[in-house]
Amino acid sequence: MDKQLVKNLIKEFLEKAGVLCTDVEDKDLYNVLTFNILTPEANLLIGKEGKNLQALNTILSQMVSVKIPDVRHVNVDVNGYKENAITDLRLKTRKIADDVIKTKTAIPLQPMSAYERMLVHSMFSDDFQIETESAGEGPERHIIIKYRVI
């Protein structure tokens, strides 16, 4: 993937949208190439509970895939918002998993995006004490953390 071309497309999109962008940096975010937009207008791009950021990811992925056919998805962050949210999710989930191990009682998590569910499942994929299961439909889809009976 030509990272510089992707960065330029992101900058061009933001400029046409009238959003000030000071830079776009590429980084490895938990083994996923992520383009982090640096901007003083982060609230506009992130939105309430990250909804605008989710939409921005969809739009930019579509735009980039048209311009660069071998790229199917682009992961975008804004001022490290997603990185911080993932770190928080991992810490909270680990604490819940520790509670599951102590009590041997399954605990459901709050509904989350497919990306967040994938991160949680991958956190425990090699764990011999914890297993994860997705449950629910649509926006109510969530993970249940369970004690693995050996």
PLY file of the C-alpha trace (Angstrom):
ply
format ascii 1.0
element vertex 150
property float x
property float y
property float z
element edge 149
property int vertex1
property int vertex2
end_header
0.00 0.00 0.00
1.29 3.45 -0.89
0.92 5.16 2.48
1.74 8.60 1.12
-0.98 8.34 -1.52
-3.53 7.38 1.17
-2.37 10.29 3.35
-2.74 12.68 0.42
-6.26 11.42 -0.33
-7.26 11.90 3.32
-5.81 15.43 3.36
-7.56 16.27 0.08
-10.91 15.01 1.42
-10.57 17.04 4.63
-9.57 20.17 2.72
-12.62 19.87 0.46
-14.78 19.30 3.56
-13.38 22.50 5.07
-11.70 20.75 8.01
-8.27 21.96 9.11
-5.74 19.13 9.12
-2.23 19.76 10.40
-0.93 16.31 9.47
-1.81 12.66 8.83
0.53 10.14 10.39
0.60 6.40 9.82
1.07 4.09 12.77
0.61 0.52 13.87
-2.41 0.38 16.19
-2.61 -3.12 17.68
-1.31 -4.65 14.44
-3.60 -2.57 12.21
-2.18 0.15 9.96
-3.94 3.32 11.07
-3.91 6.83 9.63
-4.13 9.31 12.50
-5.49 12.72 11.50
-4.04 15.57 13.55
-6.50 18.46 13.73
-7.71 21.21 16.05
-11.24 20.31 14.90
-11.26 16.82 16.39
-14.72 17.12 17.96
-16.24 17.67 14.54
-14.58 14.56 13.10
-15.12 12.33 16.15
-18.71 13.25 17.04
-20.75 11.92 19.94
-19.41 8.55 21.11
-17.20 8.36 18.00
-20.14 8.10 15.56
-18.69 10.65 13.13
-15.35 8.85 13.23
-17.06 5.57 12.30
-18.75 7.32 9.37
-15.47 8.97 8.37
-13.79 5.54 8.30
-16.51 4.25 5.98
-16.35 7.25 3.64
-12.56 7.31 3.45
-12.38 3.55 2.92
-14.80 3.82 0.00
-12.96 6.80 -1.46
-9.53 5.17 -1.15
-10.74 1.84 -2.58
-11.98 3.66 -5.70
-8.65 5.46 -6.17
-6.46 2.50 -5.10
-8.32 -0.73 -6.04
-6.03 -3.06 -4.06
-6.90 -1.22 -0.78
-10.26 -2.41 0.58
-10.26 -0.71 3.99
-8.57 2.24 5.64
-8.46 2.55 9.42
-8.61 6.20 10.49
-8.14 7.80 13.90
-8.36 11.45 14.97
-5.86 12.86 17.46
-5.43 9.38 18.96
-9.10 9.15 20.02
-9.50 5.55 18.83
-6.13 4.54 20.24
-7.12 5.86 23.68
-10.56 4.21 23.44
-8.97 0.87 22.54
-6.52 1.13 25.44
-9.44 1.85 27.80
-11.46 -1.03 26.33
-8.55 -3.44 26.79
-7.99 -2.36 30.41
-11.69 -2.58 31.34
-12.09 -5.92 29.57
-9.04 -7.37 31.31
-10.48 -6.30 34.70
-13.82 -7.93 33.85
-12.02 -11.10 32.75
-10.20 -11.17 36.08
-13.60 -10.93 37.83
-14.89 -13.81 35.68
-11.91 -15.93 36.70
-12.51 -15.18 40.40
-16.29 -15.76 40.34
-16.46 -18.28 37.46
-19.59 -16.36 36.37
-20.11 -15.10 32.81
-20.31 -11.33 32.39
-21.85 -9.62 29.34
-20.15 -6.48 28.02
-21.91 -3.41 26.67
-22.81 -3.42 22.95
-19.86 -2.52 20.76
-18.79 -2.19 17.14
-17.58 -5.15 15.09
-14.03 -3.78 15.29
-14.18 -3.56 19.10
-15.62 -7.09 19.32
-12.81 -8.37 17.12
-10.25 -6.74 19.45
-11.83 -8.32 22.54
-12.06 -11.77 20.91
-8.40 -11.51 19.85
-7.35 -10.50 23.38
-8.52 -13.83 24.72
-7.95 -16.11 21.73
-5.05 -17.89 23.47
-6.30 -17.53 27.04
-6.79 -20.89 28.74
-9.13 -19.49 31.43
-11.35 -17.15 29.41
-13.52 -17.63 26.35
-15.60 -15.04 24.54
-18.90 -15.31 22.72
-20.80 -12.75 20.66
-24.52 -12.40 21.34
-27.36 -10.12 20.30
-28.31 -8.56 16.99
-27.46 -5.31 15.21
-26.60 -2.39 17.49
-27.21 -4.59 20.55
-24.48 -7.09 19.54
-22.10 -7.62 22.43
-19.61 -10.05 23.90
-20.07 -12.35 26.85
-16.89 -13.16 28.74
-17.02 -16.68 30.19
-14.85 -18.83 32.38
-13.40 -21.66 30.31
-14.16 -24.99 31.90
-11.16 -27.24 31.44
0 1
1 2
2 3
3 4
4 5
5 6
6 7
7 8
8 9
9 10
10 11
11 12
12 13
13 14
14 15
15 16
16 17
17 18
18 19
19 20
20 21
21 22
22 23
23 24
24 25
25 26
26 27
27 28
28 29
29 30
30 31
31 32
32 33
33 34
34 35
35 36
36 37
37 38
38 39
39 40
40 41
41 42
42 43
43 44
44 45
45 46
46 47
47 48
48 49
49 50
50 51
51 52
52 53
53 54
54 55
55 56
56 57
57 58
58 59
59 60
60 61
61 62
62 63
63 64
64 65
65 66
66 67
67 68
68 69
69 70
70 71
71 72
72 73
73 74
74 75
75 76
76 77
77 78
78 79
79 80
80 81
81 82
82 83
83 84
84 85
85 86
86 87
87 88
88 89
89 90
90 91
91 92
92 93
93 94
94 95
95 96
96 97
97 98
98 99
99 100
100 101
101 102
102 103
103 104
104 105
105 106
106 107
107 108
108 109
109 110
110 111
111 112
112 113
113 114
114 115
115 116
116 117
117 118
118 119
119 120
120 121
121 122
122 123
123 124
124 125
125 126
126 127
127 128
128 129
129 130
130 131
131 132
132 133
133 134
134 135
135 136
136 137
137 138
138 139
139 140
140 141
141 142
142 143
143 144
144 145
145 146
146 147
147 148
148 149
